[in-house]
Amino acid sequence: MEPDSSTPKSSAADAPAPGWSWCLGGRDARRRLELATLAQVAGLVVFTTWDFGGETDVARGFIEWWGSLALLITAGVCLHRVADHNQLPSALRWLWPLALFDGLALAACLNPSFRLAVVGGADAFVLGGARDWWPSCARPGPALHHLWQFNAIYLSCFNLALVVVHRRLLRALLFLMVVNALLLAVFGTFQKLAGSPGLFFGAQRSPNLSFFASFIYRNHWGAFMTLAVAAALGLVFHHARPEARGDRRHSPVWFGLVAVLFMAAAVPLSGSRSGAVLVLLLLLGAFLGWLRQLGRARRRGGPPRARAAAAGALALLIALGGIVVLSRPVIEQRAADTRGQLEQIQRQGGLGSRAMLYGDTWRMAREKIWFGWGLGSYATVFQLFNRQVAVERWVPFYAAAHSDWLQALAETGVVGALCLLLAGAVPLASLRGLGRPRELTACLLAGCGLVALYAAVEFPLANPAVLEAFWLGLFTAVRYQKLSAAAA
C-alpha cells in the first residue's frame, strides 16, 4: 500500500453520510474511482491506437464520449471529499490554464470570422463579419469538436494524478500501454514485411502511403513509439532495482528489454527517420543513465562493475546492429531520400517548401497574434496565406502546418499557446522540492520532452493516439514522483 500523503485519512467520524452512500459506494468509493480511472484511460488508449491512431470519425466520437466520463470521475472525487468533510484535491488548481484556454476558445466560437457563401455556383467559406476586438473563430463547429476532444483526453489523463494512490496501479497501466504498443509493433512488422498495400494487411486503403501498423502516418507512429519505449525503459529501470527484484527467480526486466528492442526496431522499419532519431536518443540516454547508476554504486563502496558496463555496451551495439539488419532495405531507401533532399536544399539555398510553409504560417499567426484564428481553423484560413504554387500551376493544400507549436500559435494566438504550454508546465512545477526524479519518472518525462521538442518541426500531437500517450506519460510521471516522495 502506498497512500498519497496529500490525501487526508478519514476516520469513523468522517464516514460518508447515508445520503451519499448510493452514489459514492461507501468506504470503497476511492478504490472504485481509482479502478474506473485506470479502465477509462486504458480503454481510451487501446481503442484509439488500433482504430487508425484515432484519425477516423468513429475514433473521434469515441474519444469525445468515452473521454467525457472523466468529468464524472472528477466529480465523484470531489463529492467523496465533501462527504468525508475533507478539502478538495489540491491538484484541481492545475486546471486553471485549461479553464482559461476553454474560455477563450468558447468566446471565439461566438464571433465567427468566416461565413458560408455561394461562389461560382459552389459553397465556399468567405472571410468577414467578425468583431476585431473579440477572439474569433473561422468555423465554430469544428472548433467545438477539437475543444471537446482535447478536454476529453487531457482530463482523462489528469485524473491519473487526481485519483490514483497506488504506484503499482500506475505501473500496471504503463505495462498495458507497453504490451499494446508491442502488439502493434509485431502487427506492423509482419504487415510491412508482407508488403501489404494498405492498412490491416490491405483490408483498408490508406490515404497516406507512408503508413505503419494501424497508424496512417509513419512519423505519428514514430512519436507514439518514442513514448511507449520511454514507458518500457522506465519499467525496466524500476524492476532492475535490487529492492524491486526481491527474492523473485524470474524478473520482468528481460521481457522489458526484449519489448524495448523490438519496438525500437519497428520505428526505422516504418521509414520514420525522425522517429528513429528520437528512439535512438532515448536508448542512448537510458544507457548513460545506467552507467551513472553503476558509478554511484561504485562510489558507495559496491563491487567494480566494469564487466557489467562492457557487457551492457556490447549488448546495445548488438541490438542496434540487429535493428539495422532488420530494417536495412527501408533504411537504405530513406537514406537515399535524405541525400536527394539535401542536394535539393543545397541547390535552392534553403529548406524549400517546408521553409515557405513555416513562413506563410507565421504570417497567418501575425495577422491575429493574440487570440489566433480559432481551433481547427488552419485548413480553412491557410489558403489565404499560402504562396506555394506547384510546377503544374495548382496550389497545394495543407491541413496541418507540420509544426504543432506554430499551428497552435496561428489557431489560438499567443494567449492560447501559452495556456497550452502552462497546461503541462503547471503540473510539472508541483514536483519542485521532491528531490531527484525516480528512474521511471525520468524516463517518462524524457519521452514527453523529446516529443514536445519534435512538435516544433512536425505535428505529432495532432494525432489523438500520440496526444493521449503524451498526457498519460506526463501525468503518470508527476503522480508517481509524488507518491514515491510520500513513501520515502
Residue pairs with C-beta under 8 A, 6 or more apart in sequence:
1 166
2 165
2 166
2 167
2 168
2 483
2 486
2 487
3 9
3 165
3 486
4 165
4 482
4 483
4 486
5 482
5 485
5 486
6 89
6 90
6 482
6 486
7 30
7 165
8 84
8 86
8 87
10 84
10 86
14 84
14 85
14 86
15 27
15 84
16 24
16 26
16 27
16 29
16 80
16 83
16 84
17 83
20 79
20 83
23 76
23 79
24 76
24 79
24 80
24 83
25 32
29 76
29 80
30 80
30 163
30 165
33 73
33 76
33 77
33 80
33 163
34 163
34 164
34 165
34 166
34 169
35 169
36 69
36 73
36 76
37 70
37 73
37 156
37 159
37 160
37 162
37 163
37 164
38 160
38 164
38 169
38 172
38 173
40 66
40 67
40 69
40 70
40 73
40 156
40 159
41 156
41 157
41 159
41 160
41 173
41 472
42 173
42 176
42 177
43 66
44 63
44 66
44 67
44 153
44 156
44 468
45 177
45 180
45 465
45 468
45 469
45 472
46 176
46 180
47 59
47 62
47 66
48 54
48 59
48 62
48 63
48 464
48 465
48 468
49 180
49 181
49 184
49 214
49 224
49 465
50 184
50 214
51 58
51 59
51 62
51 214
52 59
52 199
52 204
52 214
52 215
52 216
53 59
53 214
53 215
53 216
53 217
53 220
53 221
53 224
53 463
53 464
53 465
53 466
54 60
54 63
54 463
54 464
54 465
54 468
55 216
55 463
55 464
59 464
60 145
60 149
60 464
63 149
63 152
63 153
63 464
64 145
64 148
64 149
64 152
66 152
67 149
67 151
67 152
67 153
67 155
67 156
68 148
68 152
69 156
70 152
70 155
70 156
70 158
70 159
71 155
73 159
73 163
74 155
74 158
74 159
74 162
77 89
77 159
77 162
77 163
78 88
78 89
78 92
81 87
81 88
81 89
82 88
89 162
91 158
91 161
91 162
91 427
91 430
92 162
94 158
94 161
94 426
94 427
94 430
95 158
96 426
97 419
97 420
97 422
97 423
97 426
98 151
98 154
98 155
98 419
98 423
100 419
101 412
101 416
101 419
101 420
101 423
102 147
102 151
104 135
104 371
104 412
104 415
104 416
104 419
105 137
105 143
105 147
105 374
105 375
105 412
105 416
106 147
107 134
107 135
108 134
108 135
108 136
108 137
108 140
108 143
108 371
108 372
108 374
108 375
109 137
109 140
109 143
109 144
109 374
110 134
110 140
111 130
111 131
111 134
111 135
111 136
111 137
112 129
112 130
112 136
112 137
112 138
112 139
112 140
113 127
113 128
113 129
113 130
113 136
113 137
113 138
113 373
113 374
114 125
114 126
114 127
114 128
114 129
114 138
114 139
114 380
114 381
115 125
115 126
115 128
115 129
116 123
116 124
116 125
116 126
117 123
117 124
117 125
117 126
118 124
119 126
125 138
125 139
125 380
127 384
130 136
135 371
135 372
135 374
135 413
136 368
136 371
136 373
136 374
137 143
137 373
137 374
137 375
137 377
138 373
138 374
138 377
138 380
138 381
139 374
139 376
139 377
139 380
140 374
142 375
142 376
142 377
143 374
143 375
143 376
143 377
145 376
146 375
146 376
147 375
149 464
150 467
153 464
153 467
153 468
153 471
154 423
154 471
156 468
156 471
157 468
157 471
157 472
157 474
157 475
157 476
158 471
158 475
160 170
160 173
160 472
160 475
160 476
160 479
161 427
161 475
161 476
161 478
161 479
161 482
164 170
164 479
165 483
166 483
167 480
167 483
167 484
167 487
170 476
170 479
170 480
170 483
171 235
171 238
171 440
173 472
173 476
174 231
174 234
174 235
174 440
174 476
175 235
177 228
177 231
177 469
177 472
178 228
178 231
178 232
178 235
178 256
178 259
178 263
179 259
181 224
181 225
181 228
181 232
181 263
182 259
182 262
182 263
184 213
184 214
185 213
185 225
185 262
185 263
185 265
185 266
186 262
187 213
187 214
188 212
188 213
188 214
188 215
188 221
188 266
188 269
188 270
189 265
189 266
189 269
191 199
191 200
191 201
191 212
191 213
192 212
192 269
192 270
192 330
194 201
196 202
197 205
198 204
198 205
198 206
198 211
199 205
199 206
199 211
199 214
199 216
200 214
206 216
207 216
208 216
208 217
210 217
210 218
210 219
210 270
210 271
211 217
211 218
212 218
212 221
212 266
212 269
212 270
212 271
212 272
213 221
213 266
213 270
215 221
215 224
215 463
215 465
217 463
218 270
218 271
218 272
218 275
219 272
219 274
219 275
219 458
219 460
220 460
220 463
220 465
220 466
221 267
221 270
221 272
221 275
222 267
222 270
222 272
222 274
222 275
222 276
222 278
222 279
222 460
223 275
223 278
223 451
223 454
223 458
223 460
223 463
223 466
224 460
224 463
224 465
224 466
224 469
225 263
225 264
225 266
225 267
225 275
225 279
226 267
226 275
226 278
226 279
226 282
226 447
226 450
226 451
226 454
227 447
227 448
227 451
227 466
227 469
227 470
227 472
227 473
228 263
228 469
229 260
229 263
229 264
229 279
229 282
229 283
229 447
230 282
230 443
230 444
230 446
230 447
230 448
230 450
230 473
231 443
231 444
231 447
231 473
232 256
232 259
232 260
232 263
233 256
233 260
233 282
233 283
233 286
233 443
234 439
234 440
234 441
234 442
234 443
234 444
235 252
235 256
235 440
236 253
236 256
236 257
236 260
237 286
237 289
237 290
237 439
237 440
237 443
238 244
238 438
238 439
238 440
239 245
239 251
239 252
239 253
239 256
240 251
240 253
241 439
245 251
260 283
261 319
261 322
261 323
264 279
264 280
264 283
264 319
264 323
265 322
265 323
265 326
265 327
267 275
267 276
267 278
267 279
268 275
268 276
268 323
268 324
268 327
268 330
268 331
268 334
269 326
269 327
269 330
270 330
271 330
271 333
271 334
273 334
273 338
274 454
274 457
274 458
278 450
278 451
278 454
281 450
282 443
282 446
282 447
282 450
283 316
283 320
285 446
286 443
287 312
287 313
287 316
289 439
289 442
290 312
291 309
291 312
294 305
294 308
294 309
297 305
298 304
298 305
324 331
344 352
345 351
345 352
353 388
353 396
354 402
356 387
356 388
357 388
357 398
357 401
357 402
358 401
358 402
358 403
358 406
360 382
360 385
360 386
360 387
360 388
361 378
361 382
361 385
361 401
361 403
361 406
361 407
361 410
362 406
362 410
363 385
364 373
364 381
364 382
364 384
364 385
364 410
365 372
365 406
365 409
365 410
365 413
367 373
367 385
368 413
369 413
369 414
370 413
370 414
370 415
371 412
371 413
371 415
371 416
372 409
372 410
372 411
372 412
372 413
372 416
372 417
373 381
373 410
373 411
374 411
374 412
375 411
375 412
376 411
377 411
378 398
378 399
378 400
378 401
378 407
378 410
378 411
379 397
379 398
379 399
379 400
381 410
382 398
382 401
382 410
383 395
383 397
386 395
386 396
386 398
388 395
388 396
389 395
390 396
400 407
400 459
400 462
401 407
401 410
401 459
402 457
402 458
402 459
403 455
403 456
403 457
403 458
403 459
404 455
404 456
404 458
404 459
404 460
404 461
404 462
405 417
405 455
405 456
406 456
407 459
407 462
408 416
408 417
408 420
409 417
412 419
412 420
424 448
424 452
424 474
427 474
427 475
427 478
428 445
428 474
428 478
430 478
430 482
431 437
431 478
431 481
431 482
434 481
434 482
434 485
435 485
435 488
437 445
437 477
437 481
438 480
438 481
438 484
440 477
440 480
441 477
441 478
441 480
441 481
441 484
444 473
444 474
444 476
444 477
444 480
445 473
445 474
445 477
447 473
448 470
448 473
448 474
448 477
451 460
451 461
451 466
451 470
452 470
454 460
455 461
460 466
461 467
461 470
